[in-house]
Amino acid sequence: MVKILFVCHGNICRSPMAEFIFKDIAEKSGKGDKFYVASAATSYEEIGNPVHYGTAKILDRLKISYSGKRAVHLEKSDYEKYDYLVCMDSANVRNTLRIVGDDSEKKIHKLLEFAGSDDDVADPWYTGNFDRTYCDVLSGCKGLLRYIEERQNG
């Protein structure tokens, strides 16, 4: 089983969107049982809070359940628990490294790397544009699934 942890600042907008979008595309491709997927925050600001209404609106529109999701904090031990720690932006990468320490196993990535880009996932907390964030997340999640499949088959 491949274990993926999506990471952003607060774990209410981008990383839960990625968590549930990835679960959905993996499930629809018949590979849902091959993954364990979760998400976490690098800050303590939103811990315990539900998914942001903007993310909830996107997931509701897509009929993707996020029931029971509450923001949780990234822990140092998560580095050993997960195969991939997939961050939404460069600041998340820096903060993830601050929390987990060294990335000796090269597990930490930015999501859009898997879509062939060094860009950050658009942050709707600042832009208010959850549709743009969804496009980035979907592109990155599809690329991540392809990347993992290629590594397993190649």
Accessible surface in RSA format (square Angstrom, percent):
REM  Atomic radii and reference values for relative SASA: ProtOr
REM  Chains: A
REM  Algorithm: Lee & Richards
REM  Probe-radius: 1.40
REM  Slices: 20
REM RES _ NUM      All-atoms   Total-Side   Main-Chain    Non-polar    All polar
REM                ABS   REL    ABS   REL    ABS   REL    ABS   REL    ABS   REL
RES MET A   1   145.48  75.3  75.24  49.8  70.24 167.2  64.36  54.7  81.12 107.5
RES VAL A   2    17.68  11.6  17.38  15.7   0.29   0.7  17.68  15.4   0.00   0.0
RES LYS A   3    84.46  41.2  84.46  51.8   0.00   0.0  30.76  27.7  53.70  57.2
RES ILE A   4     0.00   0.0   0.00   0.0   0.00   0.0   0.00   0.0   0.00   0.0
RES LEU A   5     4.16   2.3   4.16   3.0   0.00   0.0   4.16   2.9   0.00   0.0
RES PHE A   6     0.00   0.0   0.00   0.0   0.00   0.0   0.00   0.0   0.00   0.0
RES VAL A   7     0.00   0.0   0.00   0.0   0.00   0.0   0.00   0.0   0.00   0.0
RES CYS A   8     4.21   3.2   4.21   4.7   0.00   0.0   0.07   0.2   4.15   4.5
RES HIS A   9    77.14  42.2  77.04  53.5   0.10   0.2  62.96  64.9  14.18  16.5
RES GLY A  10     8.72  10.8   0.00   N/A   8.72  10.8   4.91  13.5   3.81   8.5
RES ASN A  11     0.94   0.6   0.00   0.0   0.94   2.3   0.00   0.0   0.94   0.9
RES ILE A  12    13.43   7.6  13.31   9.9   0.11   0.3  13.31   9.6   0.11   0.3
RES CYS A  13     7.61   5.8   7.17   8.0   0.44   1.0   5.04  12.8   2.57   2.8
RES ARG A  14     6.36   2.7   6.33   3.2   0.03   0.1   0.00   0.0   6.36   3.9
RES SER A  15     0.00   0.0   0.00   0.0   0.00   0.0   0.00   0.0   0.00   0.0
RES PRO A  16     0.00   0.0   0.00   0.0   0.00   0.0   0.00   0.0   0.00   0.0
RES MET A  17     0.00   0.0   0.00   0.0   0.00   0.0   0.00   0.0   0.00   0.0
RES ALA A  18     0.00   0.0   0.00   0.0   0.00   0.0   0.00   0.0   0.00   0.0
RES GLU A  19     8.61   4.9   8.61   6.5   0.00   0.0   0.00   0.0   8.61   7.0
RES PHE A  20    18.43   9.2  18.17  11.3   0.26   0.7  18.17  11.0   0.26   0.7
RES ILE A  21     2.71   1.5   2.71   2.0   0.00   0.0   2.71   2.0   0.00   0.0
RES PHE A  22     0.00   0.0   0.00   0.0   0.00   0.0   0.00   0.0   0.00   0.0
RES LYS A  23    77.19  37.7  71.81  44.1   5.38  12.8  47.73  43.0  29.45  31.4
RES ASP A  24    29.52  20.7  24.88  24.8   4.64  11.0   5.52  13.0  24.00  23.9
RES ILE A  25    27.20  15.5  23.27  17.3   3.93   9.5  24.68  17.8   2.51   6.8
RES ALA A  26     0.34   0.3   0.34   0.5   0.00   0.0   0.34   0.5   0.00   0.0
RES GLU A  27   118.19  67.9 108.91  82.4   9.28  22.1  43.26  83.7  74.93  61.2
RES LYS A  28   154.96  75.6 116.29  71.4  38.67  92.1  89.25  80.3  65.71  70.0
RES SER A  29    48.81  41.2  21.95  29.3  26.86  61.9  33.59  71.5  15.22  21.3
RES GLY A  30    62.47  77.0   0.00   N/A  62.47  77.0  36.81 101.0  25.66  57.5
RES LYS A  31    62.18  30.3  62.18  38.2   0.00   0.0  31.57  28.4  30.61  32.6
RES GLY A  32    18.77  23.1   0.00   N/A  18.77  23.1   4.72  12.9  14.05  31.5
RES ASP A  33   108.71  76.1  86.03  85.6  22.67  53.6  50.04 117.8  58.67  58.5
RES LYS A  34   103.66  50.6  99.79  61.2   3.86   9.2  60.63  54.6  43.02  45.8
RES PHE A  35    18.82   9.4   4.82   3.0  14.00  36.4   4.82   2.9  14.00  40.1
RES TYR A  36   111.95  52.3 109.45  62.3   2.50   6.5  71.97  54.1  39.98  49.3
RES VAL A  37     8.96   5.9   1.92   1.7   7.03  16.9   1.92   1.7   7.03  19.1
RES ALA A  38    18.37  16.9  18.37  28.4   0.00   0.0  18.37  25.9   0.00   0.0
RES SER A  39     1.07   0.9   0.00   0.0   1.07   2.5   0.00   0.0   1.07   1.5
RES ALA A  40     1.66   1.5   1.66   2.6   0.00   0.0   1.66   2.3   0.00   0.0
RES ALA A  41     0.02   0.0   0.02   0.0   0.00   0.0   0.02   0.0   0.00   0.0
RES THR A  42     5.66   4.0   0.55   0.6   5.11  12.2   0.04   0.1   5.62   8.5
RES SER A  43    15.16  12.8   9.82  13.1   5.34  12.3  15.16  32.3   0.00   0.0
RES TYR A  44   155.49  72.6 140.06  79.7  15.43  40.2 108.52  81.6  46.97  57.9
RES GLU A  45   127.96  73.5  91.63  69.3  36.33  86.5  48.27  93.4  79.69  65.1
RES GLU A  46    33.25  19.1  33.20  25.1   0.05   0.1   4.67   9.0  28.58  23.3
RES ILE A  47    72.07  41.0  49.12  36.6  22.95  55.3  49.12  35.4  22.95  62.3
RES GLY A  48    39.41  48.6   0.00   N/A  39.41  48.6  28.74  78.9  10.68  23.9
RES ASN A  49    60.42  41.7  60.32  58.3   0.11   0.3   6.88  16.6  53.54  51.7
RES PRO A  50    71.25  51.9  68.10  62.1   3.14  11.4  68.17  56.3   3.08  19.1
RES VAL A  51    13.63   9.0   1.25   1.1  12.38  29.8   1.43   1.2  12.19  33.1
RES HIS A  52    30.16  16.5  23.06  16.0   7.11  18.2  16.66  17.2  13.50  15.7
RES TYR A  53   173.00  80.8 164.49  93.6   8.51  22.1 122.88  92.3  50.13  61.8
RES GLY A  54     5.28   6.5   0.00   N/A   5.28   6.5   4.58  12.6   0.70   1.6
RES THR A  55     0.00   0.0   0.00   0.0   0.00   0.0   0.00   0.0   0.00   0.0
RES ALA A  56    13.53  12.4  13.53  20.9   0.00   0.0  13.53  19.1   0.00   0.0
RES LYS A  57   146.43  71.4 140.60  86.3   5.83  13.9  88.01  79.2  58.42  62.2
RES ILE A  58     4.92   2.8   4.92   3.7   0.00   0.0   4.92   3.5   0.00   0.0
RES LEU A  59     0.00   0.0   0.00   0.0   0.00   0.0   0.00   0.0   0.00   0.0
RES ASP A  60    83.18  58.3  68.61  68.3  14.57  34.5  29.44  69.3  53.74  53.6
RES ARG A  61   133.45  56.0 105.68  53.9  27.77  66.1  73.40 100.3  60.05  36.4
RES LEU A  62    56.68  31.6  41.12  29.4  15.56  39.1  45.85  32.2  10.83  29.1
RES LYS A  63   185.53  90.5 150.21  92.2  35.33  84.1 115.50 104.0  70.04  74.6
RES ILE A  64    16.51   9.4  10.23   7.6   6.28  15.1  14.04  10.1   2.47   6.7
RES SER A  65    83.60  70.6  61.52  82.1  22.08  50.9  55.17 117.5  28.44  39.8
RES TYR A  66    50.79  23.7  48.50  27.6   2.30   6.0  31.73  23.8  19.07  23.5
RES SER A  67   103.49  87.5  67.82  90.5  35.67  82.2  40.88  87.0  62.61  87.7
RES GLY A  68    71.73  88.5   0.00   N/A  71.73  88.5  40.87 112.1  30.86  69.1
RES LYS A  69    29.33  14.3  17.81  10.9  11.52  27.4  15.92  14.3  13.42  14.3
RES ARG A  70   125.57  52.7 121.03  61.7   4.55  10.8  35.41  48.4  90.17  54.6
RES ALA A  71     2.12   2.0   0.00   0.0   2.12   4.8   0.00   0.0   2.12   5.6
RES VAL A  72    72.57  47.8  71.76  65.0   0.81   2.0  72.57  63.1   0.00   0.0
RES HIS A  73    23.87  13.0  13.49   9.4  10.38  26.5  12.14  12.5  11.73  13.6
RES LEU A  74     0.44   0.2   0.00   0.0   0.44   1.1   0.00   0.0   0.44   1.2
RES GLU A  75    85.73  49.2  85.14  64.4   0.59   1.4  34.30  66.3  51.43  42.0
RES LYS A  76   133.11  64.9 126.97  77.9   6.15  14.6  99.33  89.4  33.78  36.0
RES SER A  77    57.88  48.9  48.49  64.7   9.40  21.6  46.23  98.5  11.65  16.3
RES ASP A  78    13.80   9.7  13.80  13.7   0.00   0.0   0.18   0.4  13.62  13.6
RES TYR A  79    12.27   5.7  12.27   7.0   0.00   0.0  12.27   9.2   0.00   0.0
RES GLU A  80   127.33  73.1 103.44  78.3  23.89  56.9  55.87 108.1  71.46  58.3
RES LYS A  81   117.79  57.5 105.14  64.5  12.66  30.1  72.90  65.6  44.90  47.8
RES TYR A  82    19.48   9.1  18.34  10.4   1.14   3.0   3.38   2.5  16.10  19.8
RES ASP A  83    64.19  45.0  55.59  55.3   8.60  20.3  14.37  33.8  49.82  49.7
RES TYR A  84    22.39  10.5  22.39  12.7   0.00   0.0  12.13   9.1  10.26  12.6
RES LEU A  85     0.00   0.0   0.00   0.0   0.00   0.0   0.00   0.0   0.00   0.0
RES VAL A  86     0.00   0.0   0.00   0.0   0.00   0.0   0.00   0.0   0.00   0.0
RES CYS A  87     0.00   0.0   0.00   0.0   0.00   0.0   0.00   0.0   0.00   0.0
RES MET A  88     0.87   0.4   0.00   0.0   0.87   2.1   0.00   0.0   0.87   1.1
RES ASP A  89    19.37  13.6  19.37  19.3   0.00   0.0   3.20   7.5  16.17  16.1
RES SER A  90    42.96  36.3  41.29  55.1   1.67   3.8  26.25  55.9  16.71  23.4
RES ALA A  91    39.90  36.7  37.30  57.6   2.60   5.9  37.66  53.0   2.24   5.9
RES ASN A  92     2.53   1.7   2.53   2.4   0.00   0.0   0.00   0.0   2.53   2.4
RES VAL A  93    32.91  21.7  32.91  29.8   0.00   0.0  32.91  28.6   0.00   0.0
RES ARG A  94   152.88  64.2 145.85  74.4   7.02  16.7  71.20  97.3  81.68  49.5
RES ASN A  95    39.85  27.5  39.81  38.5   0.04   0.1   0.04   0.1  39.81  38.5
RES THR A  96     0.00   0.0   0.00   0.0   0.00   0.0   0.00   0.0   0.00   0.0
RES LEU A  97    65.30  36.4  60.76  43.5   4.54  11.4  61.02  42.9   4.28  11.5
RES ARG A  98   160.59  67.4 126.25  64.4  34.34  81.8  80.34 109.8  80.24  48.6
RES ILE A  99    28.00  15.9  14.58  10.9  13.43  32.4  19.03  13.7   8.97  24.3
RES VAL A 100     7.62   5.0   0.00   0.0   7.62  18.4   0.00   0.0   7.62  20.7
RES GLY A 101    29.56  36.5   0.00   N/A  29.56  36.5  27.83  76.4   1.73   3.9
RES ASP A 102   111.11  77.8  89.53  89.1  21.57  51.0  43.36 102.0  67.75  67.6
RES ASP A 103    20.53  14.4  18.59  18.5   1.94   4.6   9.70  22.8  10.82  10.8
RES SER A 104    80.51  68.0  49.63  66.2  30.88  71.1  36.86  78.5  43.65  61.1
RES GLU A 105    98.98  56.8  73.01  55.2  25.98  61.8  36.56  70.7  62.43  51.0
RES LYS A 106   153.65  75.0 143.56  88.1  10.09  24.0  97.34  87.6  56.31  60.0
RES LYS A 107    20.85  10.2  19.89  12.2   0.96   2.3  13.16  11.8   7.68   8.2
RES ILE A 108    18.49  10.5   2.60   1.9  15.89  38.3   2.60   1.9  15.89  43.1
RES HIS A 109    27.64  15.1  26.33  18.3   1.31   3.4  21.83  22.5   5.81   6.8
RES LYS A 110    16.80   8.2  16.66  10.2   0.14   0.3  11.25  10.1   5.55   5.9
RES LEU A 111     0.20   0.1   0.00   0.0   0.20   0.5   0.00   0.0   0.20   0.5
RES LEU A 112    11.36   6.3  10.77   7.7   0.60   1.5  10.77   7.6   0.60   1.6
RES GLU A 113    80.30  46.1  60.68  45.9  19.62  46.7  26.32  50.9  53.98  44.1
RES PHE A 114    23.04  11.5   6.85   4.2  16.19  42.1  12.35   7.5  10.68  30.6
RES ALA A 115    39.23  36.1   7.11  11.0  32.12  73.1  14.41  20.3  24.82  65.8
RES GLY A 116    75.81  93.5   0.00   N/A  75.81  93.5  38.37 105.3  37.44  83.9
RES SER A 117    36.65  31.0  25.20  33.6  11.45  26.4  30.22  64.4   6.43   9.0
RES ASP A 118   116.14  81.4 102.87 102.4  13.27  31.4  40.52  95.4  75.62  75.4
RES ASP A 119    89.70  62.8  83.75  83.4   5.95  14.1  15.35  36.1  74.35  74.2
RES ASP A 120    62.36  43.7  50.89  50.7  11.47  27.1  17.25  40.6  45.11  45.0
RES VAL A 121     2.20   1.4   0.23   0.2   1.97   4.7   0.23   0.2   1.97   5.3
RES ALA A 122    14.92  13.7   4.65   7.2  10.27  23.4  14.92  21.0   0.00   0.0
RES ASP A 123    31.20  21.9  27.07  26.9   4.13   9.8  13.66  32.2  17.54  17.5
RES PRO A 124     3.24   2.4   0.00   0.0   3.24  11.8   0.00   0.0   3.24  20.1
RES TRP A 125   140.16  56.2 114.34  55.3  25.82  60.6  90.41  48.2  49.76  80.7
RES TYR A 126   177.75  83.0 141.94  80.8  35.80  93.2 102.18  76.8  75.57  93.2
RES THR A 127    83.63  59.5  48.18  48.8  35.45  84.5  56.17  75.4  27.46  41.5
RES GLY A 128    55.36  68.3   0.00   N/A  55.36  68.3  29.76  81.7  25.60  57.3
RES ASN A 129    69.99  48.3  64.21  62.0   5.78  13.9  18.15  43.7  51.84  50.1
RES PHE A 130    24.92  12.5  22.03  13.6   2.89   7.5  22.03  13.4   2.89   8.3
RES ASP A 131    75.60  53.0  73.92  73.6   1.69   4.0  28.72  67.6  46.89  46.8
RES ARG A 132   120.56  50.6 115.77  59.0   4.79  11.4  35.75  48.9  84.81  51.4
RES THR A 133     0.00   0.0   0.00   0.0   0.00   0.0   0.00   0.0   0.00   0.0
RES TYR A 134    37.43  17.5  37.43  21.3   0.00   0.0  21.70  16.3  15.73  19.4
RES CYS A 135    76.89  58.2  69.66  77.7   7.23  17.0  23.38  59.2  53.51  57.7
RES ASP A 136    16.15  11.3  15.11  15.0   1.03   2.4   1.03   2.4  15.11  15.1
RES VAL A 137     0.00   0.0   0.00   0.0   0.00   0.0   0.00   0.0   0.00   0.0
RES LEU A 138    39.47  22.0  39.47  28.2   0.00   0.0  39.47  27.7   0.00   0.0
RES SER A 139    50.42  42.6  41.73  55.7   8.69  20.0  28.50  60.7  21.92  30.7
RES GLY A 140     0.00   0.0   0.00   N/A   0.00   0.0   0.00   0.0   0.00   0.0
RES CYS A 141     0.00   0.0   0.00   0.0   0.00   0.0   0.00   0.0   0.00   0.0
RES LYS A 142    98.37  48.0  95.52  58.6   2.85   6.8  49.73  44.8  48.64  51.8
RES GLY A 143     2.22   2.7   0.00   N/A   2.22   2.7   0.35   1.0   1.87   4.2
RES LEU A 144     0.00   0.0   0.00   0.0   0.00   0.0   0.00   0.0   0.00   0.0
RES LEU A 145    15.96   8.9  15.96  11.4   0.00   0.0  15.96  11.2   0.00   0.0
RES ARG A 146   127.40  53.5 126.73  64.6   0.67   1.6  56.02  76.6  71.38  43.3
RES TYR A 147    68.91  32.2  67.13  38.2   1.78   4.6  51.28  38.5  17.63  21.7
RES ILE A 148     2.40   1.4   2.40   1.8   0.00   0.0   2.40   1.7   0.00   0.0
RES GLU A 149    39.56  22.7  38.68  29.3   0.88   2.1  14.21  27.5  25.35  20.7
RES GLU A 150   112.93  64.8 103.63  78.4   9.30  22.1  47.19  91.3  65.73  53.7
RES ARG A 151   152.57  64.1 124.01  63.2  28.55  68.0  35.80  48.9 116.77  70.8
RES GLN A 152   106.55  59.6  68.27  49.9  38.28  91.1  39.13  83.3  67.42  51.1
RES ASN A 153   130.97  90.3  92.13  89.0  38.84  93.5  31.86  76.7  99.10  95.8
RES GLY A 154   100.79 124.3   0.00   N/A 100.79 124.3  52.28 143.5  48.51 108.6
END  Absolute sums over single chains surface
CHAIN  1 A     7717.4       6099.2       1618.2       4026.5       3690.9
END  Absolute sums over all chains
TOTAL          7717.4       6099.2       1618.2       4026.5       3690.9
